[in-house]
């Protein structure tokens, strides 16, 4: 699934910049908790009460070389708290800060005075090779020529969006409509459910903490619609006409998930007003030996990038390593939190091979199609969703208790067990099962017992049952 960058200034609550820091209120936290991070390194450093530039330039008869060396200093947390209490939320007391990890890509943006266009050049390992013309333009900016060269930062960070949603409807009326139209298959049910949502016959409610992207909103609706199609499809399996429908039916169709969303903040600082206050010869030096001059082709070699991130907490699945391989290159995501990584490739990339290693040393591999952004979900690492469905027994039993064991087809994998309970309005449950495959990779053996709705009937015991597919509709033999 793809994920686009969001603009934090437009979407995060109370977002503000203060010197080199950004801060905002994370709506998943209490009102007194704000997140903060750094969005730009310090351009002017204080060295024993003397201002010193972090940017330096070497000019030559040939090319030039810019370097940028700035220590990773902590931001002023007291100043952030004071700003929040005075300007953002006057009267708010006991403000607490939590750090938001950010990644900063540093570059210089050169402006073409003739047409107003600009070219951004990025530092690599604190160095940036320049053409003779670029080094001259940068030297002019350092001397005070405004609007010629800007220090440009691209800051990215993650914020969790808590997404909750539900579907509510007269489901019996929906089932009658589906039977009347001869709809049974999942794709047709999905289309009909979406149609009924748009018409207002099915109510789609949703709530978000931190503004959702269009993709997150689409994800919530899609997950709910897919679950509704699954449950209604199960009910319709053996129904040939309206008379065979139950007299009453309810479904619990809800969705709740923490979705990581990526934010991008681009920031420009004009070098002229900042560096022209410092002695020129402390920033710029001259080399009589010509420095290499990089080429700037009109059509640069096309570089494609792919950013991969997790849409879940890795700790919940006991993951010890995640490796991404494309072409002759390999990139590992960093344990234990596995933050996003960006893959780069020249020309047309091929597929990406994902390999996940778990704490028991087992692995799972999958091929991913190269695209700009990829969010990995549990299904992408071999975790399957098993649905136990007893909705057809809601009028027969007051409650049901059961247990299930996954018997893997691969001998190297261990059995996994779970239990389930149904009563009241809850007659479906889900089980996230790591099968190390894109299917169940084995069978599920289960048994259950039910307390009849009638007080005069005996408790029912199903005996051993099994299934190799999900959803699992509990078998009831009278």
Beta strands, then each sheet from edge to edge (+ up, - down):
strand 1: 13-18
strand 2: 21-25
strand 3: 33-38
strand 4: 44-47
strand 5: 50-53
strand 6: 55-60
strand 7: 64-68
strand 8: 96-99
strand 9: 102-111
strand 10: 118-122
strand 11: 127-130
strand 12: 149-168
strand 13: 203-209
strand 14: 253-270
strand 15: 284-287
strand 16: 303-310
strand 17: 319-326
strand 18: 329-333
strand 19: 341-346
strand 20: 352-358
strand 21: 363-368
strand 22: 373-376
strand 23: 383-389
strand 24: 397-408
strand 25: 416-423
strand 26: 428-434
strand 27: 442-452
strand 28: 460-461
strand 29: 465-467
strand 30: 472-473
sheet 1: 1+ 2- 3+ 8+
sheet 2: 4+ 5-
sheet 3: 11+ 7- 6+ 15+
sheet 4: 10+ 9- 12+ 13-
sheet 5: 10+ 9- 12+ 14-
sheet 6: 19+ 16- 22-
sheet 7: 18+ 17- 20+ 21-
sheet 8: 26+ 23- 30-
sheet 9: 25+ 24- 27+ 28-
sheet 10: 25+ 24- 27+ 29-
end
